[in-house]
Amino acid sequence: MYKIGALMLLVCLAACRDKKTAQPRQEEGQAFDFSTFTDRFQKAAAPYQLTDTGLLALRDTASIRQPAFLAFLGDSATTALFGSAKVKYTPLAHIAGTGGSHYFVVRGASATRQAALLLVFNRDGAFGGVLPFLLPDANPATSQSSLLDKAFSVTRNTVRREPDGSSLEGKDVFVYNADAKNFTLIMTDGLDEGSALINPIDTLGRKQPFSGDYGKEPNNLVSIRDASNPKQINFFIHFEKENDCTGELKGTALLTSSRTAVFRQGGDPCNVEFTFSGSSVTIREVEGCGSHRGVKCVFEGRFPKKKEAKAAHGTASAK
């Protein structure tokens, strides 16, 4: 009798172990759960950088097979990256963003190509958008790296080694647009081309008296556009200073008087004040914008208003 009881106990333990082992395989039939999804990733902090050699050297972990997750990626995006090949997706990193947002880095690998994708979810765990984060190529003369900085801008960088021993560098810079739920290209610097600053709010309306572009230098811009609320303005600031210090800030500011506006956002200590005249805008960093700029510069200065071009809006660069 003792032997029979012991045997049954061993059978029960083996069954429980097999059940636990098989559980992850049931993921294919499960609905998407943000909490469970988050638990699959290692926590990281901005700035977060990934290189092509680092991506290729990573070991495989448990893949993500949830149908809802695959739907987030979209057929067109995955086809552009991997064609019709079968792709395995594995979790890499989870970075907490501002305002309760979440950034996830996922590796996609087919038999012939690997890439890293960046996904954004809002504070409620709702999906926002996806961006090809790192795209290694097959050219042995080039190397790729991508950076999610403290301001949560994404810089994709490519370096090409030339036969004479020199090197050329190109980069694309993106920011996440929460309203449009996508990533917007704000600057591109091709390997064989000059850099161009792209205004992500350029196509918005400019009927409000202060709406327009301010600044003289190509890569120093304060852009103001209409907001859906007449008591607010949309803005985009980008500057590059001689001491190799850059800064960038995009958001919505509240009009506090007939000539002033203030930017504050929950979860972000940054506070910027705008003061308008008929022909210029003066910006002043009141406090806490270090995550959006270098340590040796601040958001400040007076910028003259540019004359509005007669051509249609939506140009790629600030002139």
N, C-alpha and C positions, 0 to 999 in steps of 0.2 A: 504493500500500500504506500509506503514511504517512497519507493522508487517511482511509482506511478505519479504521485504528487510532484516530485522533483522534476520529472520529465515534462509534465504539463506546465510547470513554472518556467522551464527553459524555453518551451515553445512560445509561451506568452511573451517572454522577454525578447525573443527573436522577432516576433511579429511586430512588437512595438518599435524595435530598432528599424525594421524594414519600412514601417509606416513613416517614421521620422525622416529616413533617407529619401523616400519617394516624394515627400511633400513639395520640394522645390519644383519638381517636374509638373505639378498641377498648375503652375503659373500661367501656362498658355491659355487656360480656360477661365482665369480670374479677371475680374474687372480691375481697372486701375485704382490703386490706393496710394495716395501721396505719402502717407506715413511709412508704409511698407517700402515704397520706392526709395525714400530718403535713407532708410536704414541700410540700403545696399551700398552706399557710397562712403568713402573715407572723407572726414571733414578736413577742409583746407581753408585758408584765408587769403584775401587779396593783399598784395599782388600775387597772382598765380601764373606761372609760366610753364609751358610745355614745348619741348623741342622734338624735331623729327627723330633723332637718335633715341631720345627718351621714350617716345611713343612706340617705336619699333622694338625696344628692349623690354617692354612691359610683359609680364606673364599673364596668361589667361586667367580670368576668374569666372565665377558663375555668370552666364549670359542673361540678358533681359529679353524675355519672350512675350511679355504682355501685349496682346493685340492693341489695347488702347495706347500704349507707349509707342508702338510702331506707327499708329495712325498720326501721332503728333509730328513725326518726321516728314510725312507726306511722300507720295510716290515720285513726284517730280524731282524732289531734292535727292532722294536716295538713288534714283536712276541716273541723275547727273553725276553723282560721285562714283557709283559702283556698277552702273549698267544694270543688266538683268541677273547679275551674279547673286548667289546666296550670301547674306551678310550676317555676321555674329556681332551683337552689341554687348559691350561689357562696361560696368560702371567704373569711373575713375575718381572723381572728386565732387564734393558738394561745398559750395562757397555761399555763405549768407550775405545777401546784398543789403542795400538801404531800403527803408520803408517796409521791411518784412519780406522783401523779394528773395528768391533763391536761384542760384546758378548751378547747373549740373554739367560736368564734363563727361561725355560718353565716347568710348572708342568704338568705331565701326571697322570691321575687318572682313574682307572677302579673300578669295584665293590669290588675288593679284594686287590688291590695294588695301591700305589702311588710312584712316582719317579720324580726327577727333571732332565731335560736335558739341556745341554749347547750347543748352536748353535753359529757358527762364520760366519760372513759375511765380505767381504773385503771392501775397501774404496769406491768401485763402487756399493756396495749393492748386489754383487754376492755371492751366498752361498758358504761357504768353507767346513765346516764339523760339525759333531755332536758328543757329548760325553755324556754317562749317568753320570750326575753330582753328584747326591745323590740317594742312593739306600737303603732306610729303609728296614729292615727285620722284621720277626715276632718273633724273639727271644727276650724275655723280659730282658735277661742278657746283651744285646749289645745295643750300641748307635752309631749313625753315624753322621758325620759332613763333610762338604766339603768346601774347600776354594779356591777361585780364587785370587791369591796374586798380588802384584804390578808388578811382572815380568810376570804376566799372565800365570803362571804355575798353574795346578790344583792338589790339594792334597785331596784325599778321605781318611778319617780317620775313623777307627772303634775301639771302646773300649769295651772290654768284662769284666764284673765283675765276678770274680771267687768265688766259695763257701767259701773260707777262708777269704774273704774280700779284697783280692788283685785285681788288674786289669791288663789286658794285652792290648796292643795297636798295631794295624797294620795300615799300610797306603800304598797307591799307589800314585805315582806322575806322572803327564802327562804334556807334552808341545804340543802346536799346531804347526804342520809342514805345513807352508803355501804352500810349493812346492808340497807336496803330498796331501794336502787338507784333513788331518786327524790328530787325536791326537796320540802321541807316548808315550808309557809307558817308563819312564826313570829311575824309582826306585820303588821297591816293598819291603815291610817289612810286612810279614805275621804275623798273631796273634801268631802262634806257630813256626815261623821261624826267622832266622836272616835277616837283610836287605841286599839288593843287588842293586848295581847301574847299571843301564842299559844305554848303550851308544846309543842314537837315530841315530847317523850317522855311526855306526860301519860297516854297509854293503856297504857303499860308497867306491869307488876305492881309492887305496893308491899307485899310481904309481909316484906321485910327490915326489921329494926327501925329503921334510919335512913331508910327510904324515906318520902317525903312532900315537901311544899313548905315553903320557909323564906323569910321576909321579910315586911315590913309594907306597903310601898308597891307600887302596882299594877304599875309598870314596873321593879321591882327584885326579882329572883327567883333563888333557888337551888332547883332541883328535883332530887330524888334518886329514882331508881327501881331496881328489881331488874335484875340482869344474869343472863345464862344461866349464868355461872360464879359460884358462891356466894362466891368470894374477891374479887369485883369489884362495883362499882356503876356504873350509868349516871347521868350528871348533865347538867344544862343550867343555865348561869348567864347572866343578863342584867341589866345595870344601866345606869341613866341618872342622871348626877350634875348638880348645879347649874351647874357650869362648862362645860356643854355637852359633857361627855365621856361616851361610851358604851363598853360592852364586852360581848362575848358569846363564850361558849365552850361547846362541847358535846363530850362524849366519854365514855370509860370509865376509871374510876380503880381502882387496886389497893388493897384493904384491907391495910394494913401492921400493924395491931394491932386490938384490940377497939374502938378509938375513933378511929382515924385511917385516912386513905386518901390516896393520892398519884396525881396524873395526870402521866404522861409518855407521849409518842408518838413513834415513830421518824420522823425528818425534821422534827420540830417542836421547837424549843428550849423551848417553854412548859412550865413545871413549877408545878403548883398543889397545895397541901396542904389537906386537909379534916380538921378536928377536931370530933368530935361529942360533945354532952352529951345528957342526956335530953330537953332542950327547945330546943336550938339547934345551929347549926353555925357554926364559924368557918373562913373560908377565908383562905389566905395565898398570895400569889404569890411563889414561891421565885426564879424567874428566867424571863426570855425570852418574855413573853407579849405583846410590843408589837404583833404582827400581829393580835391579837384585840381590841384596845382602843385608845382615844385615848392621846396622849402624856402627858396631864396626870393620868392616873388609873391605878390598878392593881386587880387582883382581890384585895380584902381586905375584912374586916369580919365582924361577928358578926350572924347572922340567926336570929330566933326561929322555931320551928316552928309552922306554921299547923295549926289543927284540921281534920281531914279532914271534908269535906262528906259528908253521908249520901247525897246524890244520886249517880247513876252518874258515873264518871270520863269524861274526854274533853271537858270544857268548853273553849271556844276561848280564854278569857282568864284571866289570873291575877288573883284578887280579893284 
